[in-house]
Amino acid sequence: MRAGRSGARVALVTGGGGGIGSAVARRLADEGAAVAVVDRDDAAETVARGIRADGGHAEAFLCDVSDEEEVLALVKEVVGRLGGITDVCCVAGSIRRGTVQDLSLEDWHRSFADNVDSVFLVCRAVLPLMERAGHGSIVTVASGWGLRAGEKAAAYCTAKAGVVMLTQAMALDHSPAGIRVNCVAPGDTRTPMLAREARQLGQSDAEFLAEAADRPLGRIGTPEDIAAAVAFLAGPDADFVTGSVLSVDGGGSI
Ligand SMILES: NC(=O)c1ccc[n+]([C@@H]2O[C@H](COP(=O)([O-])OP(=O)(O)OC[C@H]3O[C@@H](n4cnc5c(N)ncnc54)[C@H](O)[C@@H]3O)[C@@H](O)[C@H]2O)c1
């Protein structure tokens, strides 16, 4: 296990019960961080238990990170149980595939709640702690579709573009306080989200995965591919990096 940076490192990972979030939680725990594995799904508990079984430090927290009161209570509880928060990784998100004509207003609002409100609320609650500490690192997870539109994903693309811009706005506003804010934009990555997309589009998993692998490096991503990029941006090797958007997509956006 590698040591964290000086002082105790405590990472709050939203969406920590999901495919990418669980890989991020495991990776940061391997780097010596105590990890708050946050999700609205109780898969967070399984992930935290797995990290502890491997000798790491992790605790699960059940929270809907699109709910203001739940987020305020979450941050208080994490600080109480883990002693502070030095790193935030905003991985939680959801997708509803469809054109503007296919989507209900509820789909639209849910897309913004899970993908954008979640980042706003968690960062707003944690920033005062980081400001007091004089340092902190935030990594958001957008999507290649936050940079370039994809078909039948109007709400998701718009929400993820919002995540990219929110990342850069926060990077500007909070750099004087020593806080870095960066974004990872994954391409198709093998997680439960991909299977849900295939179902929403009425495609078989095999058909969907074959199309998704059609990119320069010839495969879809693994959660660990994305976690490595998140860990780089979160950690001390990226001390001079803020406001950046790192595409991790096997060249899919070239
Ligand atoms: N898998 C991909 O191909 C892909 C590509 C680009 C971007 N992304 C992004 O990566 C992130 C992780 O996705 P994934 O593929 O691991 O999907 P996933 O469905 O496996 O994990 C997402 C997790 O976020 C949680 N979540 C969603 N909304 C929440 C909320 N309001 N409060 C608490 N938890 C919430 C879910 O319960 C789930 O555990 C998402 O932001 C997604 O948009 C994924």
The ligand as an SDF file (V2000), in Angstrom:
LIG
                    3D

 44 48  0  0  0  0  0  0  0  0999 V2000
  -20.0530    3.2090  -18.0290 N   0  0  0  0  0  0  0  0  0  0  0  0
  -19.8270    4.0570  -19.0010 C   0  0  0  0  0  0  0  0  0  0  0  0
  -19.7110    3.6750  -20.1740 O   0  0  0  0  0  0  0  0  0  0  0  0
  -19.6680    5.5370  -18.7170 C   0  0  0  0  0  0  0  0  0  0  0  0
  -19.2090    6.3630  -19.7570 C   0  0  0  0  0  0  0  0  0  0  0  0
  -19.0670    7.7310  -19.5130 C   0  0  0  0  0  0  0  0  0  0  0  0
  -19.3700    8.2440  -18.2580 C   0  0  0  0  0  0  0  0  0  0  0  0
  -19.8170    7.4150  -17.2810 N   0  0  0  0  0  0  0  0  0  0  0  0
  -20.1200    8.0150  -15.9890 C   0  0  0  0  0  0  0  0  0  0  0  0
  -19.4040    7.3510  -14.9740 O   0  0  0  0  0  0  0  0  0  0  0  0
  -20.1060    7.4450  -13.7420 C   0  0  0  0  0  0  0  0  0  0  0  0
  -20.2180    6.0620  -13.1200 C   0  0  0  0  0  0  0  0  0  0  0  0
  -21.0190    5.2460  -13.9740 O   0  0  0  0  0  0  0  0  0  0  0  0
  -20.9560    3.6600  -13.9810 P   0  0  0  0  0  0  0  0  0  0  0  0
  -20.7490    3.2590  -15.3790 O   0  0  0  0  0  0  0  0  0  0  0  0
  -20.0710    3.1720  -12.9220 O   0  0  0  0  0  0  0  0  0  0  0  0
  -22.4890    3.3390  -13.6700 O   0  0  0  0  0  0  0  0  0  0  0  0
  -23.1360    2.5060  -12.4830 P   0  0  0  0  0  0  0  0  0  0  0  0
  -24.6000    2.5520  -12.7770 O   0  0  0  0  0  0  0  0  0  0  0  0
  -22.4540    1.2040  -12.3200 O   0  0  0  0  0  0  0  0  0  0  0  0
  -22.8070    3.3920  -11.1930 O   0  0  0  0  0  0  0  0  0  0  0  0
  -23.4280    4.6130  -10.9200 C   0  0  0  0  0  0  0  0  0  0  0  0
  -23.6740    4.6480   -9.4260 C   0  0  0  0  0  0  0  0  0  0  0  0
  -24.1460    5.9550   -9.0730 O   0  0  0  0  0  0  0  0  0  0  0  0
  -25.1590    5.7810   -8.1160 C   0  0  0  0  0  0  0  0  0  0  0  0
  -26.0280    6.9580   -8.1340 N   0  0  0  0  0  0  0  0  0  0  0  0
  -26.6560    7.5190   -9.1860 C   0  0  0  0  0  0  0  0  0  0  0  0
  -27.3590    8.5810   -8.8070 N   0  0  0  0  0  0  0  0  0  0  0  0
  -27.1650    8.7010   -7.4610 C   0  0  0  0  0  0  0  0  0  0  0  0
  -27.6510    9.6020   -6.4810 C   0  0  0  0  0  0  0  0  0  0  0  0
  -28.4790   10.5980   -6.8010 N   0  0  0  0  0  0  0  0  0  0  0  0
  -27.2450    9.4340   -5.2030 N   0  0  0  0  0  0  0  0  0  0  0  0
  -26.4080    8.4070   -4.8590 C   0  0  0  0  0  0  0  0  0  0  0  0
  -25.9240    7.5220   -5.7470 N   0  0  0  0  0  0  0  0  0  0  0  0
  -26.3180    7.6770   -7.0340 C   0  0  0  0  0  0  0  0  0  0  0  0
  -25.9010    4.5170   -8.5330 C   0  0  0  0  0  0  0  0  0  0  0  0
  -26.6530    3.9470   -7.4710 O   0  0  0  0  0  0  0  0  0  0  0  0
  -24.7490    3.6390   -9.0000 C   0  0  0  0  0  0  0  0  0  0  0  0
  -24.2590    2.8200   -7.9480 O   0  0  0  0  0  0  0  0  0  0  0  0
  -21.4470    8.0800  -14.0680 C   0  0  0  0  0  0  0  0  0  0  0  0
  -21.4020    9.4570  -13.7470 O   0  0  0  0  0  0  0  0  0  0  0  0
  -21.5680    7.8820  -15.5580 C   0  0  0  0  0  0  0  0  0  0  0  0
  -22.3950    8.8310  -16.1740 O   0  0  0  0  0  0  0  0  0  0  0  0
  -19.9700    6.0640  -17.4760 C   0  0  0  0  0  0  0  0  0  0  0  0
  1  2  1  0
  2  3  2  0
  2  4  1  0
  4  5  1  0
  4 44  2  0
  5  6  2  0
  6  7  1  0
  7  8  2  0
  8  9  1  0
  8 44  1  0
  9 10  1  0
  9 42  1  0
 10 11  1  0
 11 12  1  0
 11 40  1  0
 12 13  1  0
 13 14  1  0
 14 15  2  0
 14 16  1  0
 14 17  1  0
 17 18  1  0
 18 19  2  0
 18 20  1  0
 18 21  1  0
 21 22  1  0
 22 23  1  0
 23 24  1  0
 23 38  1  0
 24 25  1  0
 25 26  1  0
 25 36  1  0
 26 27  1  0
 26 35  1  0
 27 28  2  0
 28 29  1  0
 29 30  1  0
 29 35  2  0
 30 31  1  0
 30 32  2  0
 32 33  1  0
 33 34  2  0
 34 35  1  0
 36 37  1  0
 36 38  1  0
 38 39  1  0
 40 41  1  0
 40 42  1  0
 42 43  1  0
M  CHG  2   8   1  16  -1
M  END
$$$$
